[in-house]
Amino acid sequence: MATEFIVKLRDRPGSLAAAAQALADGGVNLWGTAATTGGGKGTVGFVVKDKDATKARRALKKAGLRATERKAIEVRVADKPGTLARVTSRLAKGKVNIASEYVLAPGRGSVTLAFGVKDARKAEKALGRR
């Protein structure tokens, strides 16, 4: 399992670099990232392995960055048309609301995805893991 940290930033040059540097200075290895801007604000999601969550929390706090966090489930799937639709359909049937989605690690014929969810246990159950 992984942890997702969602950080609000100003939409200006260097904001993302400063947040990334804070995590680097804290010794945090990033597993995935996604960022977007709108209305003069930016939002970035950092996904870290659970073992790095405490370090990430400390590093962001030290940099004066407030973060919202939630669990992210990791799913390794085949890299072919329709795979994302099948996985998200299973989560939908299990009444799991997906808050975010990341492509973490494309590979040879497969890809690892992470889904930020409110209820990780429910998501794992919907995917037939528990």
VOGU-3710 file (C-alpha; in Angstrom, 3 decimals, decimal comma):
1> matefivklr> 0,000/0,000/0,000  1,039/3,616/-0,441  0,155/7,038/0,950  -0,848/10,037/-1,116  -0,075/13,574/0,062  -2,082/16,360/-1,601  -0,467/19,785/-1,336  -1,927/23,142/-2,424  0,643/25,479/-3,960  0,705/28,906/-5,542
11> drpgslaaaa> 0,571/28,837/-9,339  3,947/30,437/-9,913  7,448/29,416/-10,990  9,345/27,428/-8,394  6,419/26,282/-6,241  6,606/22,661/-7,326  10,409/22,727/-7,211  10,335/23,929/-3,592  7,910/21,195/-2,530  9,920/18,527/-4,345
21> qaladggvnl> 13,140/19,824/-2,764  11,592/19,681/0,708  10,789/16,008/0,179  14,243/15,336/-1,268  15,876/17,042/1,723  13,780/14,798/3,977  15,091/11,684/2,227  11,691/10,811/0,765  11,624/8,575/-2,306  8,659/9,486/-4,504
31> wgtaattggg> 6,688/6,627/-6,046  4,440/8,858/-8,167  3,388/12,468/-8,708  0,656/14,412/-10,470  0,059/18,151/-10,607  -2,435/20,602/-12,026  -3,207/24,308/-11,847  -6,301/26,465/-12,089  -7,604/29,730/-10,739  -4,167/30,885/-9,630
41> kgtvgfvvkd> -3,586/27,827/-7,468  -1,809/24,558/-7,971  -2,414/21,126/-6,548  0,199/18,413/-6,462  -0,159/14,838/-5,321  2,877/12,948/-4,103  2,598/9,177/-3,699  5,092/7,458/-1,403  5,441/3,915/-0,165  3,983/3,550/3,324
51> kdatkarral> 7,491/3,149/4,774  8,266/6,752/3,678  4,999/8,329/4,852  6,344/9,546/8,200  9,387/11,113/6,528  7,160/12,819/3,952  4,823/14,160/6,634  7,790/15,611/8,561  9,468/17,087/5,468  6,319/18,836/4,275
61> kkaglrater> 5,615/20,212/7,742  9,206/21,462/8,092  8,817/23,306/4,760  5,603/24,922/5,975  3,467/22,992/3,500  0,131/21,641/4,651  -0,859/18,336/3,148  -3,975/16,240/3,101  -3,253/12,549/3,049  -5,095/9,394/2,161
71> kaievrvadk> -4,293/5,780/1,433  -3,538/4,749/-2,117  -3,950/1,194/-3,291  -1,547/-0,156/-5,875  -2,724/-2,345/-8,730  -0,473/-4,049/-11,285  -2,382/-4,570/-14,539  -1,791/-5,566/-18,140  -0,780/-2,695/-20,411  -3,536/-3,057/-23,003
81> pgtlarvtsr> -6,764/-1,345/-24,056  -9,627/-1,647/-21,584  -7,594/-2,477/-18,486  -8,257/0,826/-16,719  -11,965/0,501/-17,506  -12,086/-3,013/-16,013  -10,277/-2,062/-12,788  -12,302/1,105/-12,229  -15,543/-0,772/-12,974  -14,710/-3,292/-10,246
91> lakgkvnias> -14,109/-0,452/-7,815  -17,367/1,226/-8,870  -19,312/-2,018/-8,348  -17,797/-2,192/-4,864  -19,057/1,364/-4,208  -15,485/2,696/-3,935  -15,080/6,362/-4,804  -11,782/7,049/-6,574  -10,361/10,422/-5,550  -7,223/10,237/-7,690
101> eyvlapgrgs> -5,328/7,941/-10,032  -1,624/7,726/-10,849  0,443/5,745/-13,323  3,367/4,633/-11,204  5,483/2,191/-13,107  5,031/1,246/-16,713  6,869/-1,948/-17,555  7,122/-4,669/-20,123  3,521/-5,486/-20,875  2,201/-4,264/-17,538
111> vtlafgvkda> 1,746/-1,069/-15,544  1,303/-0,245/-11,867  -1,510/2,160/-11,019  -2,322/3,812/-7,697  -5,792/4,926/-6,707  -6,303/7,407/-3,881  -9,354/6,189/-1,973  -11,099/6,986/1,304  -11,556/3,343/2,293  -8,577/1,183/1,290
121> rkaekalgrr> -10,055/-1,997/2,799  -13,241/-1,596/0,791  -11,175/-1,032/-2,360  -9,042/-4,110/-1,715  -12,205/-6,163/-1,198  -13,735/-4,849/-4,440  -10,612/-6,018/-6,254  -10,904/-9,479/-4,684  -7,879/-9,140/-2,454  -9,535/-9,712/0,931
//
